[in-house]
């Protein structure tokens, strides 16, 4: 039975999640539609632009993304403590960048409310605070915006997305890195790009350009950092699993070579060394990185982590336990 998405999010289990959303009626989110002959390549930038806006407003950090022809992938981290640290005023101002807000909150911001009205305004703001670290609201603000924009361009009404977004919990560091690499390698696997750094509208290209000294474009979303020269000496710097950027780029490159050449285990020496340091079995890693025809498991991680997640989310079983090899 289909479960509500919020039941798949357990912040006690993990703050990292993989989200996938696919277009309906063979519609193309971007690229050239071979059925109609129309080119929707410009829509890729819509996704990136919207992610840039939402990443600045929500307490949800973007770890990886890939915008494909008729679907997109995101790996995000929900940063609950950041949202709880914001003042009521900051929460209201952030929320009202996306929505008009209520009259009572607008009056409260101007200091024109009575004591009772102020309490009511603060109650409303408290609800907004919870929504600013809610994955469902983040995806709603992304998908509704894109659907309306696409339908307006196509001069049509109705559903644009195939279904609700798919959500997968990433329960440990290895699952996070595995899923990020899987997302970043989507264009390579689809033969849309020869190398990860040539994969347009992906986080790996954005990270690779940064290592080459190219200034970040203003229209790119802010990514949660990996450890590099700017963060290595900063204890307070927030990074993904304290993992080195160059190790991650080598990992993605080596895994991409193995998948494209269809040589299971034939991974580059640099990436293999990263796998050894992480204690990850090379064959299992490559097997999990291959395209999947079956249903995506709702969570990835070690067997113990999967059992804990099942208990936290009221499940008796988590599919995908047979993939666990570390």
BELTADA-V686234 format. One line per field, one symbol per residue. burial: 1 if it has 9 or more other ideal C-beta (glycine too) atoms within 8 Angstrom, else 0. A space follows every 50 residues. Layout:
# BELTADA-V686234
burial = ???
This chain:
# BELTADA-V686234
burial = 00001001110011011111111100111111100000010011111111 11111011111111111111111111111101100101001111110000 00011111100010001101110111011111111111101110111011 10000000011000111111110111111111111111100010110010 11111111111000000001101111110010000000110010101111 11111111100000001101110110010101011111100000001111 11001111110110000101101100
